[in-house]
Amino acid sequence: MKLPINKISAKILLFFSVFWTSNLFSEELSDAESFFSREAPAYPIADSLLGWIDSRNITSLNGEWTYIIDPMNNGLPEASFFGGFPKNKTQKTGMELIEYNFEDAEKIQIPGAWNAQNEKLFFYRGPIWLFKKFNHSPKENVLTHLYIEGSNFTTKVFVNGSVVGQFEGGYVPFNFNISQFLRDGENILLVQTDNTLSESSVPTHKTDWWPWGGIVGDIYLVETPNEYIRNAYLQLNPDNFSEALFKLQMATTLSGKKIILEIPELNFKDEFVTNSSGFIKQNITISPELWSPSNPKLYKVIISTQNESISDEIGFRSIKTKGQKIYLNNKEIKFKGISMHSEPIGASGPAFSKEHFKELLATASDLNINFIRAAHYPYTRHLAKVADKIGLMLWEEIPVYWNIDWKNPATLNIAKNQINRLVQRDQNRASVVVWSVANETPFSVSRMTFLDTLLAEIKNFDESRLTTAALLSGNEEQFRSLVIVLALQGVKSQWVNPREKIKLKAILDQANIPTDTELSFSISIDDPLGENVNLISYNEYFGWYYVTFFTEQMMIPEGTLRRLMFEVMPDIKISSSFDKPIHISEFGAGAKYGNHTDKIWSEGYQAKLYEHQLEMLSKNPQIQGISPWILKDFRAMLRPLPGIQDFYNRKGLIDESGNRKEAFKILADFYKNQWDQQIIEN
Ligand code: GCB
């Protein structure tokens, strides 16, 4: 007898058949397995970084890809009963139940962030699958690596349905040898990127910039011989300008490999032999013309073995500090800088290409700068390549920002990997003069251990540059003294109204300070991390945030306090207990382009703040560098104020389309006419 099967029982039958075929009812069902999930496959970690990428045999996979949004992470092999998206099942007979299709999915440009390419994904934070087909013909004795210049923030890679590996931590390059997964003809690359951040990720879940998701740098197939040069280092000896340190690592531990290093323009050619770790470390004798902002001289450097040849353009220079001064090529220099985020002018999303950085640096150069703070995370390699050519010094940084999960070894591992890869990628860039390991990280013992580990990691690869971290400073006691300084100014100022004067006098009386006391505000940067870095960097927001902190406490209108702050600002003293140069890594104010009121958020307020800040900073002799916040307005989820911010941080000197605000000219004139005129230009 036939049983009538209605729709519901058909579904039940389907469920049972899946259970049955998957053997999920068996007694051996492990804890990790259930109908809805399976044991995760092993995701291998990425290989050590492949350097000198631009001179290798590369095929670009940049361009049009397709994507599927997967907010519930259902496409992972371990999360779905249908085997996951990497299986890339397709309709063959028209009878297969398949609920995804990459071939007809929406298109996306790679490199590029999905948040910037689909309005619906603007605020999206989660997993997305990126799909690309490519042709390949395997060659004998040739390896194929997949190189991704940056992917935010957790990335899983699959080729032809197989797991290749996983990379945690965004912004930095990584590569996998994918030779074993490739087949002759059409191949399928599937990349899952997830831009979710958490308390233990790097960066952490709350940042004042946009957590752009996706593949945010070039993606290449790179061919190498079986035994290949992994990376090489060539940098001037800072204490002897006719010597350079050459280091090279083969991707094989075979000793006795012959390497030829050539710098044709310097008539240098020599042969070296790898040791038992496939490594070379030797000094070479050369007499190069030195690289500097006014003479950004680069030399072609070629390294070859029997099977391959790689090359790069390298500049030779030294950067040092002595006492409270900075020296480039043994000549005193000041860092006349500006801070940046990696976002292009006039377009949404992250900046990643040579063209993006050419335009950004050309605009920044109109400020008469010689230095850029590339905050708060590594940009693509094109930034430093452009800076090398045009002659700008760079500060490069990793996203250890605000409160990181200091005690978590997995968090440390991500940050260590980020600094390791940033240094290994840009170690031959003359423009890079500062490595920064953190921004505004509150003091704690575990934070010290964390950051010291990162500083030690830099030393493993490069000892020729300055190290730093942008510090917070000012303790409660110091800021209490600022309240007194503001009150003293208030009782003296003609324009302050009598009622406010009474309140200010009461503050002074309570502190036992006579109203005719002469006092200026001093701040000393004494974060113990200063001991372990070369440059004492400090972010300060006099005239912007700090005022807000005091209005409640002093019960004086914010407008009055802002005026008083401008009056006391030129006399603020900034110093450090460390006998080292200070770099003011941030100061600034928000302004909406075109707002010409006399209130905050106006161009005029920002311009005035720059005038007062620059006067103050130039009177402080320990300050040898500044990089105001910031070149361009940038996207920030923390900035919702309608009509003004609209999810932009407005502290830019230009707006997102490139319009220059009044303060732009003030900084440009300052750098042109003042401050470092007493030192010989480099
Ligand atoms: C800071 C942070 C930076 C912010 C800036 C601001 O101190 O380092 O990431 O964007 O202040 O605008 O508040």
Boltz pocket constraint, residues with backbone or C-beta under 6 A from the ligand:
constraints:
  - pocket:
      binder: B
      contacts: [[A, 208], [A, 376], [A, 439], [A, 440], [A, 539], [A, 586], [A, 629], [A, 649], [A, 651]]
      max_distance: 6.0
